[in-house]
Amino acid sequence: MANIGQIASGIFFYEFDADATQTNVSAISGWMQANIGELNNLIFTSHSGTGIDLNSEEQDIFKHLYLTHFYKKKSRNAIKTIGTNCQTNNVLSVSDEDSSVTFINGNEVSKQFRALSKDHFEELNKLVYAHNFYKAAPAQVVAKTMVSDVLTLTGTGT
């Protein structure tokens, strides 16, 4: 069982290799706290507050939910930079002989982030399906004695 802070730390250290230029634990945990309702909607739970405990399946679902949104946002941000006058981080390589310069194609970068988002979304759907399938309670429970009682009532009329 882990709380949001522990899950955010795990994502930061294991998914982003503790690269503070990408994100930080505070941003991840803040997003998770703000979007706990989305997790609740997916897995039919009612978690709330800061001290929630999620089991390992719920943690994995929440992790993929965060990564899906993170990479979707990165894709949007990459698209925003296309056509702007901002020239930061656009040069990929520079050559001295024959004077060649290669620029980053913002559209391709956006497509790659979108593909990462879709990969995490597909994994999220698999995890949510498995979680909900195995946690599902039967809609109706019928006992053997109940069936025999009903048959007796219908056969005798009493």
N, CA, C and O of each residue as an XYZ file, in Angstrom:
632
protein
N       0.843     -1.170      0.000
C       0.000      0.000      0.000
C       0.896      1.244      0.000
O       1.875      1.331      0.741
N       0.531      2.188     -0.843
C       1.327      3.414     -0.941
C       0.408      4.613     -1.070
O      -0.721      4.501     -1.549
N       0.906      5.765     -0.634
C       0.129      6.979     -0.784
C       0.608      7.746     -2.017
O       1.522      7.304     -2.713
N      -0.001      8.875     -2.275
C       0.285      9.639     -3.488
C       1.745     10.101     -3.537
O       2.366     10.052     -4.598
N       2.294     10.541     -2.423
C       3.685     10.997     -2.395
C       4.659      9.894     -2.782
O       5.626     10.138     -3.505
N       4.407      8.684     -2.304
C       5.274      7.556     -2.634
C       5.156      7.177     -4.109
O       6.150      6.849     -4.756
N       3.938      7.227     -4.629
C       3.734      6.915     -6.046
C       4.427      7.963     -6.911
O       5.089      7.626     -7.893
N       4.272      9.235     -6.545
C       4.912     10.320     -7.299
C       6.429     10.178     -7.268
O       7.093     10.386     -8.284
N       6.977      9.828     -6.121
C       8.428      9.626     -6.022
C       8.874      8.479     -6.910
O       9.899      8.574     -7.585
N       8.119      7.408     -6.912
C       8.438      6.270     -7.767
C       8.430      6.635     -9.243
O       9.324      6.237     -9.991
N       7.427      7.388     -9.661
C       7.355      7.828    -11.055
C       8.562      8.702    -11.383
O       9.201      8.521    -12.419
N       8.872      9.646    -10.503
C       9.983     10.569    -10.748
C      11.314      9.833    -10.859
O      12.103     10.105    -11.764
N      11.563      8.911     -9.949
C      12.855      8.238     -9.936
C      12.959      7.112    -10.963
O      14.033      6.902    -11.527
N      11.879      6.389    -11.220
C      11.978      5.225    -12.093
C      11.533      5.491    -13.531
O      12.053      4.868    -14.457
N      10.600      6.386    -13.731
C      10.147      6.689    -15.093
C      10.934      7.832    -15.721
O      11.187      7.827    -16.925
N      11.323      8.817    -14.903
C      12.046      9.989    -15.416
C      13.507     10.006    -14.980
O      14.211     10.983    -15.236
N      13.971      8.958    -14.333
C      15.357      8.849    -13.862
C      15.785     10.074    -13.052
O      16.927     10.522    -13.153
N      14.878     10.605    -12.260
C      15.121     11.765    -11.381
C      15.647     12.970    -12.157
O      16.461     13.737    -11.643
N      15.184     13.135    -13.390
C      15.588     14.260    -14.232
C      14.688     15.454    -13.931
O      13.537     15.503    -14.365
N      15.223     16.405    -13.187
C      14.446     17.568    -12.765
C      14.118     18.503    -13.921
O      13.292     19.401    -13.759
N      14.739     18.318    -15.080
C      14.387     19.151    -16.233
C      13.075     18.704    -16.851
O      12.444     19.480    -17.570
N      12.646     17.478    -16.593
C      11.386     16.966    -17.107
C      10.209     17.343    -16.215
O       9.216     17.907    -16.675
N      10.340     17.023    -14.940
C       9.288     17.288    -13.949
C       9.895     17.122    -12.560
O      11.102     16.919    -12.425
N       9.065     17.208    -11.536
C       9.548     16.975    -10.169
C       8.463     16.270     -9.364
O       7.315     16.176     -9.797
N       8.837     15.782     -8.204
C       7.910     15.009     -7.366
C       6.703     15.849     -6.986
O       5.576     15.353     -6.972
N       6.933     17.117     -6.680
C       5.846     18.000     -6.272
C       4.810     18.173     -7.385
O       3.608     18.155     -7.123
N       5.267     18.337     -8.605
C       4.346     18.493     -9.734
C       3.552     17.216     -9.979
O       2.356     17.262    -10.264
N       4.227     16.078     -9.865
C       3.548     14.793    -10.078
C       2.499     14.565     -8.995
O       1.355     14.228     -9.300
N       2.883     14.748     -7.733
C       1.926     14.500     -6.642
C       0.781     15.507     -6.679
O      -0.354     15.166     -6.348
N       1.070     16.748     -7.080
C       0.000     17.740     -7.223
C      -1.005     17.336     -8.291
O      -2.214     17.465     -8.094
N      -0.503     16.845     -9.427
C      -1.395     16.386    -10.487
C      -2.224     15.204     -9.987
O      -3.429     15.136    -10.231
N      -1.581     14.289     -9.298
C      -2.291     13.105     -8.805
C      -3.364     13.480     -7.791
O      -4.465     12.928     -7.813
N      -3.045     14.416     -6.904
C      -4.031     14.845     -5.913
C      -5.224     15.496     -6.598
O      -6.369     15.288     -6.198
N      -4.951     16.283     -7.627
C      -6.025     16.979     -8.342
C      -6.850     16.038     -9.212
O      -7.992     16.359     -9.541
N      -6.303     14.889     -9.591
C      -6.985     13.982    -10.514
C      -7.333     12.635     -9.904
O      -7.517     11.657    -10.629
N      -7.426     12.569     -8.581
C      -7.812     11.313     -7.922
C      -9.225     10.893     -8.339
O      -9.546      9.705     -8.357
N     -10.059     11.874     -8.670
C     -11.419     11.560     -9.116
C     -11.435     10.793    -10.423
O     -12.298      9.941    -10.633
N     -10.486     11.087    -11.306
C     -10.415     10.352    -12.569
C     -10.064      8.887    -12.316
O     -10.603      7.991    -12.965
N      -9.155      8.652    -11.366
C      -8.839      7.269    -10.986
C     -10.074      6.596    -10.404
O     -10.378      5.453    -10.746
N     -10.789      7.298     -9.527
C     -12.008      6.745     -8.932
C     -13.026      6.360    -10.008
O     -13.654      5.305     -9.918
N     -13.189      7.205    -11.016
C     -14.133      6.903    -12.091
C     -13.724      5.678    -12.885
O     -14.581      4.902    -13.310
N     -12.436      5.493    -13.091
C     -11.962      4.361    -13.883
C     -12.125      3.027    -13.162
O     -12.493      2.024    -13.773
N     -11.850      3.024    -11.859
C     -11.829      1.743    -11.139
C     -12.944      1.615    -10.105
O     -12.921      0.712     -9.268
N     -13.919      2.521    -10.163
C     -15.106      2.446     -9.311
C     -14.758      2.411     -7.822
O     -15.225      1.550     -7.077
N     -13.918      3.378     -7.408
C     -13.563      3.498     -5.997
C     -13.951      4.889     -5.514
O     -14.479      5.697     -6.278
N     -13.688      5.161     -4.253
C     -14.003      6.482     -3.705
C     -12.854      6.987     -2.846
O     -13.064      7.415     -1.711
N     -11.636      6.938     -3.387
C     -10.473      7.458     -2.671
C     -10.569      8.971     -2.592
O     -11.023      9.625     -3.531
N     -10.135      9.526     -1.459
C     -10.091     10.983     -1.325
C      -9.103     11.344     -0.234
O      -8.759     10.520      0.613
N      -8.649     12.594     -0.268
C      -7.738     13.079      0.753
C      -6.286     12.831      0.402
O      -5.970     12.280     -0.652
N      -5.414     13.243      1.295
C      -3.980     13.114      1.039
C      -3.408     11.810      1.558
O      -2.372     11.361      1.068
N      -4.045     11.196      2.524
C      -3.505      9.983      3.135
C      -4.102      8.701      2.586
O      -4.253      7.731      3.328
N      -4.442      8.671      1.324
C      -5.065      7.472      0.764
C      -4.025      6.371      0.588
O      -2.845      6.648      0.375
N      -4.465      5.143      0.679
C      -3.605      3.989      0.439
C      -4.121      3.246     -0.777
O      -5.274      2.817     -0.817
N      -3.258      3.101     -1.764
C      -3.616      2.389     -2.981
C      -2.849      1.075     -3.031
O      -1.667      1.028     -2.690
N      -3.521      0.006     -3.456
C      -2.811     -1.259     -3.602
C      -1.958     -1.219     -4.872
O      -2.007     -0.237     -5.614
N      -1.192     -2.252     -5.127
C      -0.228     -2.223     -6.228
C      -0.900     -2.084     -7.596
O      -0.359     -1.413     -8.474
N      -2.061     -2.701     -7.793
C      -2.759     -2.566     -9.074
C      -3.242     -1.137     -9.286
O      -3.111     -0.585    -10.378
N      -3.802     -0.540     -8.230
C      -4.281      0.837     -8.319
C      -3.127      1.805     -8.556
O      -3.274      2.780     -9.293
N      -1.979      1.539     -7.933
C      -0.800      2.372     -8.152
C      -0.360      2.337     -9.614
O      -0.048      3.371    -10.203
N      -0.340      1.149    -10.185
C       0.082      0.997    -11.573
C      -0.891      1.703    -12.517
O      -0.472      2.335    -13.486
N      -2.171      1.596    -12.237
C      -3.182      2.290    -13.041
C      -2.981      3.800    -12.941
O      -3.019      4.504    -13.949
N      -2.769      4.290    -11.730
C      -2.572      5.733    -11.526
C      -1.301      6.220    -12.226
O      -1.272      7.314    -12.789
N      -0.250      5.391    -12.182
C       1.005      5.747    -12.850
C       0.778      5.905    -14.356
O       1.217      6.892    -14.946
N       0.108      4.954    -14.972
C      -0.138      5.036    -16.415
C      -1.107      6.163    -16.758
O      -1.010      6.763    -17.829
N      -2.034      6.450    -15.860
C      -2.930      7.583    -16.064
C      -2.123      8.876    -16.087
O      -2.341      9.730    -16.946
N      -1.193      9.021    -15.149
C      -0.347     10.213    -15.123
C       0.518     10.307    -16.381
O       0.596     11.365    -17.004
N       1.164      9.207    -16.751
C       2.065      9.239    -17.914
C       1.315      9.504    -19.209
O       1.843     10.161    -20.105
N       0.088      9.000    -19.320
C      -0.733      9.295    -20.496
C      -0.953     10.796    -20.610
O      -0.768     11.379    -21.678
N      -1.346     11.415    -19.513
C      -1.592     12.859    -19.523
C      -0.295     13.649    -19.696
O      -0.287     14.675    -20.377
N       0.790     13.192    -19.097
C       2.066     13.896    -19.198
C       2.533     13.970    -20.654
O       2.897     15.040    -21.142
N       2.519     12.826    -21.341
C       2.998     12.816    -22.722
C       2.032     13.497    -23.682
O       2.456     14.044    -24.700
N       0.750     13.472    -23.374
C      -0.213     14.218    -24.190
C       0.061     15.720    -24.071
O      -0.011     16.456    -25.056
N       0.371     16.156    -22.867
C       0.692     17.566    -22.660
C       1.995     17.939    -23.366
O       2.089     19.012    -23.963
N       3.004     17.060    -23.304
C       4.260     17.310    -24.007
C       4.016     17.416    -25.513
O       4.641     18.237    -26.185
N       3.123     16.602    -26.040
C       2.782     16.664    -27.462
C       2.154     18.003    -27.809
O       2.512     18.620    -28.812
N       1.217     18.453    -26.983
C       0.589     19.763    -27.206
C       1.618     20.886    -27.153
O       1.584     21.807    -27.969
N       2.528     20.805    -26.194
C       3.546     21.842    -26.065
C       4.498     21.843    -27.257
O       4.948     22.906    -27.684
N       4.807     20.676    -27.797
C       5.669     20.609    -28.978
C       4.975     21.230    -30.179
O       5.614     21.905    -30.986
N       3.680     21.008    -30.299
C       2.909     21.606    -31.399
C       2.874     23.127    -31.256
O       2.933     23.846    -32.253
N       2.779     23.617    -30.021
C       2.719     25.062    -29.788
C       3.975     25.778    -30.287
O       3.903     26.924    -30.730
N       5.115     25.108    -30.215
C       6.365     25.755    -30.612
C       6.546     25.827    -32.124
O       7.396     26.574    -32.609
N       5.760     25.063    -32.872
C       5.868     25.101    -34.334
C       5.339     26.446    -34.820
O       4.235     26.858    -34.465
N       6.124     27.107    -35.620
C       5.700     28.377    -36.185
C       5.985     29.581    -35.315
O       5.692     30.708    -35.712
N       6.546     29.371    -34.146
C       6.882     30.523    -33.298
C       8.287     30.996    -33.636
O       9.043     30.288    -34.301
N       8.628     32.166    -33.190
C       9.947     32.723    -33.442
C      10.980     32.267    -32.426
O      12.151     32.637    -32.515
N      10.555     31.478    -31.478
C      11.467     30.993    -30.441
C      12.427     29.975    -31.053
O      11.988     28.943    -31.560
N      13.700     30.247    -31.013
C      14.686     29.378    -31.639
C      15.464     28.547    -30.618
O      16.496     27.972    -30.963
N      15.002     28.469    -29.385
C      15.728     27.710    -28.376
C      15.511     26.226    -28.594
O      14.399     25.793    -28.895
N      16.552     25.460    -28.446
C      16.528     24.000    -28.551
C      16.045     23.501    -29.910
O      15.570     22.369    -30.003
N      16.151     24.299    -30.958
C      15.718     23.851    -32.273
C      16.849     23.278    -33.107
O      16.590     22.578    -34.086
N      18.101     23.556    -32.746
C      19.229     23.061    -33.515
C      19.603     21.680    -33.008
O      19.909     21.499    -31.830
N      19.576     20.708    -33.912
C      19.912     19.343    -33.555
C      21.393     19.077    -33.766
O      22.039     18.454    -32.924
N      21.936     19.546    -34.887
C      23.360     19.349    -35.153
C      23.884     20.454    -36.056
O      23.137     21.067    -36.819
N      25.179     20.691    -35.952
C      25.859     21.686    -36.782
C      27.131     21.045    -37.314
O      27.854     20.385    -36.567
N      27.407     21.231    -38.582
C      28.625     20.702    -39.190
C      29.518     21.845    -39.615
O      29.036     22.914    -39.990
N      30.825     21.623    -39.558
C      31.761     22.652    -39.996
C      32.113     22.477    -41.475
O      32.103     23.445    -42.235
N      32.417     21.265    -41.876
C      32.699     20.984    -43.289
C      31.380     20.993    -44.060
O      30.404     20.390    -43.613
N      31.337     21.639    -45.163
C      30.165     21.761    -46.034
C      29.034     22.563    -45.403
O      27.967     22.672    -46.008
N      29.218     23.122    -44.227
C      28.276     24.032    -43.565
C      26.842     23.534    -43.543
O      25.977     24.139    -44.177
N      26.570     22.466    -42.846
C      25.197     21.975    -42.736
C      24.668     22.171    -41.314
O      25.407     22.017    -40.342
N      23.400     22.507    -41.207
C      22.722     22.707    -39.928
C      21.439     21.878    -39.968
O      20.709     21.915    -40.958
N      21.162     21.141    -38.913
C      19.952     20.332    -38.841
C      19.089     20.852    -37.703
O      19.573     21.052    -36.589
N      17.816     21.068    -37.983
C      16.880     21.563    -36.979
C      15.936     20.441    -36.552
O      15.692     19.491    -37.295
N      15.425     20.577    -35.357
C      14.433     19.630    -34.847
C      13.099     19.919    -35.512
O      12.670     21.069    -35.595
N      12.454     18.873    -35.981
C      11.130     19.007    -36.565
C      10.105     18.878    -35.434
O       9.892     17.786    -34.908
N       9.475     19.989    -35.065
C       8.509     20.005    -33.965
C       7.334     19.078    -34.184
O       6.797     18.515    -33.230
N       6.931     18.915    -35.434
C       5.817     18.029    -35.752
C       6.176     16.576    -35.442
O       5.357     15.839    -34.892
N       7.388     16.164    -35.790
C       7.821     14.792    -35.504
C       7.978     14.560    -34.004
O       7.647     13.489    -33.497
N       8.477     15.556    -33.307
C       8.601     15.451    -31.851
C       7.220     15.273    -31.231
O       7.031     14.438    -30.347
N       6.263     16.058    -31.699
C       4.898     15.958    -31.194
C       4.318     14.572    -31.455
O       3.649     14.005    -30.592
N       4.570     14.032    -32.635
C       4.076     12.691    -32.980
C       4.666     11.630    -32.053
O       3.970     10.696    -31.656
N       5.941     11.770    -31.710
C       6.570     10.797    -30.821
C       5.988     10.874    -29.408
O       5.752      9.845    -28.776
N       5.758     12.084    -28.919
C       5.126     12.223    -27.601
C       3.713     11.662    -27.625
O       3.272     11.031    -26.664
N       3.011     11.892    -28.715
C       1.638     11.376    -28.845
C       1.644      9.848    -28.869
O       0.766      9.210    -28.287
N       2.630      9.268    -29.540
C       2.750      7.808    -29.570
C       3.032      7.264    -28.171
O       2.476      6.235    -27.788
N       3.877      7.933    -27.412
C       4.127      7.520    -26.027
C       2.849      7.602    -25.202
O       2.565      6.714    -24.398
N       2.083      8.663    -25.400
C       0.827      8.822    -24.683
C      -0.134      7.685    -25.024
O      -0.779      7.123    -24.139
N      -0.225      7.352    -26.299
C      -1.116      6.261    -26.728
C      -0.673      4.918    -26.156
O      -1.514      4.107    -25.766
N       0.633      4.673    -26.102
C       1.136      3.427    -25.518
C       0.717      3.308    -24.059
O       0.263      2.250    -23.622
N       0.871      4.388    -23.311
C       0.472      4.359    -21.903
C      -1.045      4.252    -21.760
O      -1.537      3.625    -20.822
N      -1.785      4.861    -22.684
C      -3.248      4.775    -22.633
C      -3.718      3.343    -22.884
O      -4.636      2.864    -22.218
N      -3.093      2.662    -23.839
C      -3.450      1.263    -24.102
C      -3.154      0.389    -22.895
O      -3.963     -0.462    -22.526
N      -1.991      0.597    -22.277
C      -1.655     -0.162    -21.079
C      -2.622      0.174    -19.942
O      -3.016     -0.711    -19.184
N      -3.002      1.433    -19.822
C      -3.968      1.862    -18.822
C      -5.293      1.130    -19.015
O      -5.879      0.639    -18.050
N      -5.760      1.057    -20.246
C      -7.026      0.367    -20.517
C      -6.958     -1.103    -20.149
O      -7.918     -1.644    -19.602
N      -5.846     -1.759    -20.436
C      -5.681     -3.172    -20.069
C      -5.722     -3.345    -18.555
O      -6.382     -4.247    -18.038
N      -5.007     -2.468    -17.852
C      -4.961     -2.566    -16.394
C      -6.323     -2.287    -15.763
O      -6.725     -2.974    -14.824
N      -7.030     -1.287    -16.272
C      -8.346     -0.948    -15.744
C      -9.317     -2.099    -15.989
O     -10.095     -2.461    -15.106
N      -9.269     -2.669    -17.186
C     -10.154     -3.800    -17.497
C      -9.883     -4.969    -16.548
O     -10.813     -5.543    -15.980
N      -8.608     -5.315    -16.380
C      -8.267     -6.436    -15.499
C      -8.674     -6.143    -14.059
O      -9.211     -7.014    -13.376
N      -8.424     -4.940    -13.603
C      -8.783     -4.574    -12.224
C     -10.287     -4.670    -12.018
O     -10.750     -5.269    -11.047
N     -11.043     -4.085    -12.927
C     -12.500     -4.085    -12.777
C     -13.092     -5.470    -12.968
O     -14.080     -5.813    -12.319
N     -12.507     -6.268    -13.845
C     -13.011     -7.615    -14.095
C     -12.824     -8.499    -12.869
O     -13.737     -9.229    -12.483
N     -11.656     -8.439    -12.262
C     -11.380     -9.314    -11.129
C     -11.932     -8.791     -9.818
O     -12.078     -9.561     -8.869
N     -12.242     -7.513     -9.735
C     -12.838     -6.949     -8.521
C     -14.365     -6.906     -8.593
O     -15.021     -6.528     -7.623
N     -14.926     -7.290     -9.729
C     -16.370     -7.179     -9.918
C     -17.107     -8.158     -9.008
O     -16.724     -9.321     -8.882
N     -18.148     -7.674     -8.391
C     -19.005     -8.523     -7.557
C     -20.156     -9.041     -8.411
O     -20.594     -8.354     -9.334
N     -20.642    -10.217     -8.125
C     -21.765    -10.727     -8.919
C     -23.007     -9.861     -8.723
O     -23.232     -9.315     -7.643
N     -23.798     -9.744     -9.768
C     -25.004     -8.932     -9.702
C     -26.095     -9.632     -8.897
O     -26.937     -8.974     -8.287
N     -26.082    -10.972     -8.893
C     -27.096    -11.718     -8.167
C     -26.467    -12.988     -7.617
O     -25.678    -13.644     -8.298
N     -26.813    -13.329     -6.398
C     -26.309    -14.539     -5.782
C     -27.501    -15.459     -5.539
O     -28.492    -15.062     -4.925
N     -27.390    -16.683     -6.025
C     -28.468    -17.654     -5.866
C     -27.909    -18.849     -5.101
O     -26.896    -19.431     -5.490
N     -28.571    -19.201     -4.026
C     -28.159    -20.356     -3.241
C     -28.948    -21.571     -3.689
O     -30.059    -21.452     -4.204
N     -28.360    -22.745     -3.487
C     -29.050    -23.986     -3.885
C     -30.372    -24.145     -3.153
O     -31.360    -24.581     -3.746
N     -30.402    -23.798     -1.873
C     -31.637    -23.953     -1.107
C     -32.708    -23.006     -1.625
O     -33.893    -23.338     -1.601
N     -32.312    -21.849     -2.085
C     -33.273    -20.895     -2.614
C     -33.931    -21.437     -3.879
O     -35.136    -21.274     -4.068
N     -33.154    -22.076     -4.742
C     -33.696    -22.643     -5.978
C     -34.683    -23.752     -5.651
O     -35.755    -23.816     -6.251
N     -34.341    -24.628     -4.709
C     -35.260    -25.712     -4.362
C     -36.540    -25.159     -3.710
O     -37.625    -25.695     -3.933
N     -36.419    -24.087     -2.904
C     -37.592    -23.476     -2.303
C     -38.525    -22.907     -3.375
O     -39.744    -23.055     -3.293
N     -37.931    -22.251     -4.385
C     -38.747    -21.682     -5.476
C     -39.419    -22.785     -6.262
O     -40.589    -22.659     -6.625
N     -38.700    -23.870     -6.533
C     -39.288    -24.976     -7.278
C     -40.422    -25.635     -6.482
O     -41.439    -26.028     -7.053
N     -40.242    -25.752     -5.178
C     -41.280    -26.313     -4.326
C     -42.515    -25.419     -4.349
O     -43.637    -25.914     -4.462
N     -42.318    -24.118     -4.243
C     -43.438    -23.185     -4.254
C     -44.191    -23.226     -5.582
O     -45.421    -23.195     -5.599
N     -43.463    -23.296     -6.688
C     -44.131    -23.303     -7.986
C     -44.800    -24.645     -8.250
O     -45.828    -24.707     -8.925
N     -44.219    -25.720     -7.718
C     -44.814    -27.047     -7.939
C     -46.059    -27.294     -7.089
O     -47.004    -27.940     -7.543
N     -46.063    -26.784     -5.865
C     -47.184    -27.056     -4.957
C     -48.173    -25.895     -4.920
O     -49.341    -26.069     -4.573
N     -47.694    -24.728     -5.279
C     -48.565    -23.567     -5.244
C     -48.699    -22.961     -3.854
O     -49.474    -22.026     -3.653
N     -47.938    -23.498     -2.883
C     -48.009    -22.948     -1.528
C     -46.703    -22.399     -1.063
O     -46.606    -21.901      0.058
